[in-house]
Amino acid sequence: MSLFDPNVDVKTLGKVAVLMGGESAEREVSLMSGKGVLQALRSRGVDAHAFDPAHNNLSDLKRDGYARCFIALHGRHGEDGTVQGALELLRIPYTGSGVMASAIAMDKVMTKRVWTAEGLPTPRYVWLAPDRQQREVVRLVPDELGLPLIVKPPREGSSIGVTKVRGYSDMQDAVTLSACYDPDVLCEEFIEGEEVTCPVLGQGAAARALPVIRIAAPDGAYDYQNKYFTDDVKYQCPSGLPEAEEREIQRIVLESYRTLGCRGWGRADLMIRASDRKPFLLEMNTSPGMTGHSLVPMSARAAGISYEDLCVGLLAAAALDTAAVVVSAAAAPAGGARE
């Protein structure tokens, strides 16, 4: 069965929980994503129900007979491997990446370490652990990364807690704001140029990149408000980039997705440096937004995939990291395990 088989028998998908809301700083966006997904699945006859982990215990999923989950949670306790781990224990297949890929991709510092080790392009950075956020340490960061630079919490999304620092005097306030959302702080080289994003669908060798989207925000402020609550941001899809540039971005994104071990779907954000048109990977989103302003549905439409088909296709591809393992008493060594 292909990822977006129009002939999927939705009755075979069973009772479905759309996980939305949660307790992260991105709760509001998650509720918008979840409501869109829920409506789309129901419009195709899927027996789908809203499930908010902030108000319901995940163990209720097993008790209430859910066969699979569509994860529309964003941020911590939803996109970071924790919910994925719980669903693995409950043996309920879920959409998107598994435990390890979700955990790594949620942490932008760990993601950068993996990408750098694999030779993938990502901006230079300085990681400030909680014991390295003293004023005398913070004031030296621009000497290493230059100005302007970006300061952000490494385990948040939707541009929450992000500051573009233009002068030395702004560094401490930016670090303090970021630390309100994450004890660690990521300081990142600012890449002057165009911002783009590229979704991926599938797994392993079968994964494919969707069309690239070019993002033009007012005054370069692609922040939380502009992402979700205004129509001021302009999106180009098709991107209008030279064909060779678009192909190279898709190649890098696919490699970055596979390197992290992602599956199901994801979306990489990048900057194209104006001086030489070199693309730099910023982050990988393993539970992308599905709101009216979201980018994966926009790119999917450009590839001929409707929002409803996207939701059903992702749900049909729901999986677990590992098959169930049954250990019989007969398989255990007599007398118990020995060192």
N, C-alpha and C positions, 0 to 999 in steps of 0.2 A: 504494500500500500504506500503510495507516495504521501508526502507530508500534507498536501492539500488535495486529496482525493475528493472530488465533488460527490462521489457515491458512498461516502462513509455512512454506515447505518448508525445513527445517533443512539439507537436503543442499546447498542453494544457498549456504549460508553458508560452506562449505568448512572447511578446517582452521583452528581458532581457538586463539590463545594468550591465556590469562588472565594478564596481567602482575600480579604480586603480590610483596610483600616489598620489594625495593629497599634503599636505604641511608639513608633518611631516619630522623628520630627517630620516625616513625610506622610503622616497619617491622612491629611486632607487630600493630597494628590492620589494616594492609594484608594481612597473611597471613590474618587472620580473614575479612576481606572477600573475598579471592580464593578461599579454600576454599569459602565459601558460594556464590559465583557459579559456580565450577567444578562443584560438585555440582548446582546448579540447571540449568545448561546441559546437562550429561550426562544428567540425568533426562528431558530433552526430546529426546534423541538427537543433540545437537550433538557434533561431533568436537572436543572441547575438551581442552586440555592446560595444565598449570601451567607458568609461565615466570617465573623470578626473575632480574631484571637484575643482582642482586648476584652471581649465580653463573654467568650466561650472557651472552655478548656479543649485543647487539641484532642484529648482522648475521646471527646464526644464524637469525633469524626468516625471512629471505629464503632462506637455504640450505636450511632444513628445510621450506619450502613452505607457510608459514602465509598464509592468505588475508585474515585480519583479526584485530584484537586487541581484547580487552575490557580496558580499563585499570582495574585495581583497586588501583593504586598511590596512596599519599597523601603529600603533602608534596613536598619537593624531589626533583628528578630523577624526577618521576612526574606531578606535578600542576602543574608550573610552566612547561610549554611545551618543556622539553628533550627528553623522550621523544617528545612530539608532533612536534617538529622532525625527530627521527631517523626516525620512521615516515613522515613526509612524504617524506624523501629515499629511503626504502626503497619508497615507493609502496604501503604496506600500510594500508588503512583502519582507523580506530580509533574507539572510543566517546568521547563527550564533546566538549568544546570544542577548538578548534584552537589553534595556537601562540600567537597574540597574546592571545586572550581568556584562555587558561590562564595566561600569564605575568602579565598585569595582575591577574587575580583572585587569584593567589597572593600578590601584594604588597599588603597591606592599605593602605599609604600611597598607592600608585598608584590603587588602587580608590577610595579616598576622594576623591582629586583628580578622578577622572572623574565620580563621583557628584555631588560638590559643583558641578562645572562644569555639570552637567545639572539642577541644582536639586533633587536627590533628598536626603531627610533622612538625615543620618548624624552621630553625635556629634562635637563639636569635638575637635581633637587637636593634639598637639605631636610633631613628628618630631625625634628626637635621632640625628643622624648620628654616626659614631665620634668625630669631632673636637668634638662638642658634648655629651659625657657627663661633663665635669668636675663636681665637686661643686657649684661655685658656679652652674653652669648648671642642674643637675638640681634644686637646692633651690628654684628659682624657678617650676618647672612648676606646682605646686599653686596659685600665685597666679593663673595664667592659667586653669586648668581647674577649680579648686575641689577639695574633698575630700568623699568618697573619689574616687579615680580608678583607672583600669586601666592597667597597664604590661604590654606584651607584645611578643614578637618579631613583626615584620610579615610574615615569610615562614615561619611555622610554623602548624600546626593542632592540633586535638584538645586545645586549652587547655594545650599544652606551654609552659612558661616564663612563664605568666601570673600576675600578682599583683594583688590588690585592695589598693591603698594607702590606709590610713586616716589616716596622719599624716606630717608632714614628715620625721620621723626614719626612716621606712620607705622613702623614695624611693630612696636610693642602693643599698640591698640589692636592691630590685626591678629597678632598671636593670642592676645587675651580673648578676643571674640571667637576665634577658632576653637580655643580650649574650652569654651562653654559647651561645645558639642562633642568634643573628643579630647581625651587627655593628651594624645599625641597631636602634633601639628606638622603639616607638610608645607614646606616652602618650595616653590617651583619656578624655574626659569620661565619668564614670559616670552611666548613666541608671537612676534608681530606678524599678522597676516590674516587669512580667512579661516573661519571656523566651519567645519563640516562634520557630518555624522554618517555612519554607514551601518545598517542592520545586517545581521546574519541569521539564517534559518538552517536547521538541520544539525548533523553531528558528524564529526570526523571527516573522512574523504568526501562524504556526500553533502557536507555543508556548502551553502552558497551565499554569496554576498548579494544584497539587494542594491538598488540604485542609491548613489550618494546624494545627500541633501546638503546644499549650501545654506548657511545661516547668516543673516544680516540683521543684527540687533541694533536698536537706536543707541548711538554713542558707544557701541560695542558692549552694552550692558545686557548680556544674555543671562539675567538673574532669575530668581524664583518668581517674582511678579511677572516679568515679561514672558517667562516660559509657559505659565499656566493661566494668567488672568488678564492679558491684554492681547490685542491683535496688532501690536506695533512691530513685532518681529516679522521679517520677510524670509520666506523659505523658498528655495529654488530646487525643484525636483521634477524633471531632470535638472541636474546641477548646473549645466552649461559649461562645465570644465572640459578642457581638451580630453579627447577619448583616452589618450595614453595616461593622463593624470588620473582619470577616474579608475582605470584598470589597475594602476599601481596602488591607489588607495584601497581598492577592494582586495588586492593581493595581500597587502600588509594587514588589513583587518582580519581576513580569513586566517592568516598565520598567527596573529595575536590571539584569536578566538580558540584555535586548536591548541596552541601552546598552553593556555590556561586550562584546557580540558573541558571547555564549555560544551553544552548540548542544548537542543531544543530551539533556543533563540538567544539573541543578545544584540547589543548595539554599542559600537565603539565611537567615541568622540575624538576628534583630531583637530590639529591646527596645521594649516599649510603656510610655511614661512615665506613671507613676501619676497625676501631677498633672493631666494634660489628655488622656490616652489617645492621645498622638501616637506613631506608630511611627518608630523610627530603625533604619536598616540598619547592621549591624555588619560583615558579610563575605559573600562569595559563595564557596561550595565547588563547584568544577567536577569533582571526583572524590569524591563523597560516600561515606561508609561504607556497607557492605553487610553488617554483622555482625548478630548476633542482637539487639543493642541499637540498631541504626541506625534513623534517622528516615525516610529516603526510602521504604524498604519498608513502614514503618508507615503513612505517609500514602497510599501507593499502594494498600494493602489497603483503606483507608477509601474509596478511589475505585473499588474493585472490581477492582483489578489485583493478581494474585498475584505472589509473589516470583519464581516461575519465568517468568511472562509478562513481568515487568519486565526480567529479565535477557535474555531472548530478544529482546524488543522493542528494547532499547538496542543489542544486538549487531547486529540487522538494520538499524539506523539508522547504523551505523558509516560514517564518511566521511573524506575528505581535504579540506584547505582549498582546494586548487586541482586542476583537471584536469591531466592530463599535458600538457606542452608539448613539441612536437617541433620542433626548429629544424634545417632541412636546410642543407646546404652551399650550395645554390643560393640560399637566402634571405639569406646573408651578403653584405655589400657587397664588391665586388672590391677587392683590396688591403688588406682588413682595415678595422677601424673607424677613423674619423677624429674628432679633437676638433672 
